[in-house]
Amino acid sequence: MAISALLTILGVMLVLLFLGVPISYAIGISSLSAILAVVPLDVAVLTAAQRTFVGMSKFSLTAIPFFILAGNIMNQGGIAKRLVNFVMAILGKMPGALLVTNVGTNALFGAISGSASAAAAAVGSMIRDGAEEAGYDPAITAATNAASAPSGLLIPPSNALITYSLASGGTSVAALFMAGYVPGIIWALMCAIVGVLLAKKMGYKGTPGKFSWKNLGVATLQAIPSLSLIVVVIGGIVGGIFSATEGSAIAVVYALFLAVCYKSVTLKGLWKIIVDSAKMSGMVVFLIGVSNILGWVMAFMQIPDAVAGALLGLTNNKYIILLIMNVILLISGTFMDVTPAILIFTPLFLPICKGFGMNAIQFGLILVYNLCIGNITPPVGNTLFVGIKIGRTTLAKVMPYMLMYYVAIIAGLLLVTYIPSVTMILPQLTGLA
């Protein structure tokens, strides 16, 4: 019964998505389709409405709209250029300096803005012109830009990790934030290594002349206000000064302060940012609410237990089961956005991983890391296509280089999956796990 219910959910959902039905409606309708075999229609609809309302009424959800608003404000100019100059001052002497700078800046800007696509657009446009003047292949530049952009989604503050906290039943947001640093840095380092290898192969050299402490000092002073957002918000959350929700509100105030100082946002522009943020927040919060229906159906039909039984029936080797999970998540991430995928797969796979003794924090980073790869993988791959558009090139030219980045990034995924200390060391050192 449980497996047939799961197949019903997946089948109906895929059909609806193929027909172009929004993911939130697809989740709700497919969940009700599975439960109608054992529950009357009126009871199912009433319970679904209640579960949706309860799912959207959690106070901790307030953090998501605030972080979205803060990110949108930070995207409005001035910040990306300062971060590019800062990273270039540090890494400019390396082979393929612009590629490595692109990687480092994407990690920083993605963490500040909370959007991989925004990082690819803002940072990529800053790097592109200089790369063209230096004779870089546009396809290599675009591939590097797209591949490195999702690293910022792992480095806090991260809406994906907040969503996982809710889906997993209240895993500490502060602990998840601390756990995200090392995987995010690993992602960026893997991309930087590939960038350097490509640069050496193509003969791209660093900037001429000696390292300048003066330039680094000037670039650092210009970048400190932007970088301080991460320090203030994450430091306050981890230090217990304020909650993640309060931290998100502080991020908005800080972002507004910077926007005023940089003179990058007008009153008309600010209103548009607020409206766009409200629309985006509404979609995310409604999606989380509807996913509560899916959670109820899965619990009622005992689907997680059935999935666990099926996987354990194949093998009781936890390493092989984790490999199977990774493959499923990697494939799913190619056609699903991060948020709905988190809401669907957390109740399915988290109980199995807990059965192995894996901490929910580690599983959360494995899940988000996998799904971030989907951001740069066709056929959906929003961030990949943003990088291609910004780089003024084509998918056919970019993909040969993306294959190299996929290998490196997946190598990082294996480290996150099979070495618990990669994700747990910082939460443990800070007493959060």
Secondary structure by P-SEA (a helix, b strand, c coil): caaaaaaaaaaaaaaaaaacccaaaaaaaaaaaaacccccaaaaaaaaaaaaaaaaacccaaaaaaaaaaaaaaaccaaaaaaaaaaaaacccccaaaaaaaaaaaaaaaaaaccaaaaaaaaaaaaaaaaaaacccaaaaaaaaaaaccccccccccaaaaaaaaaaccccaaaaaaaaaaaaaaaaaaaaaaaaaaaaaaccccccccccaaaaaaaaaaacccaaaaaaaaaaaaaccccaaaaaaaaaaaaaaaaaaaccccaaaaaaaaaaaaaaaaaaaaaaaaaaaaaaaaaaaaaaaaaaaaaaaacccaaaaaaaaaaaaaaaaacccaaaaaaccccccaaaaaaacccaaaaaaaaaaaaaaaaaccccaaaaaaaaaaaccccccaaaaaaaaaaaaaaaaaaaacccccccaaaaaaccc
